[in-house]
């Protein structure tokens, strides 16, 4: 119950708001709520050892022994979780191959160089570090050889 305005005039008549979505038989009923916005997917399932396998793969080209150990640890972690880990397997293979090649290179290059230097030292001692001697077909100046 409202009080009349002090000047004695009548209040304006109430006009309801217009209805929208009217069909041929009157106002349309409300439609169903729109479907919810798609949610971001949950985090992918954890893959134990995957990151460690990638690190081992990168290190396998530079520090083979550490990469071999990390690759084995990563592969064991992945296998316990029932998953495959190609990065770790590749790191193990590459590390092992490069280690074997390094050992072969050591014996093929370093050992002959060491024996050659021993032969040079013996030959220069024979001539009392003066003059030139021939070792394995190569001339060597004994004055430049350190005693």
Buried (B, 14 or more C-beta within 10 A) or exposed (E): EEEEEEEEEEEEEEEEEEEEEEEEEEEEEEEEEEEEEEEEEEEEEEBBBBEBBBBBBBBBEEBBEBBBBBBBBBBBBBBEBEBEBEBBBBBBBBBBEBBEEEEEEEEEEEEEEEEBEEBBBEBBEEEEBEEEBEBEEEEBEBEEBEE
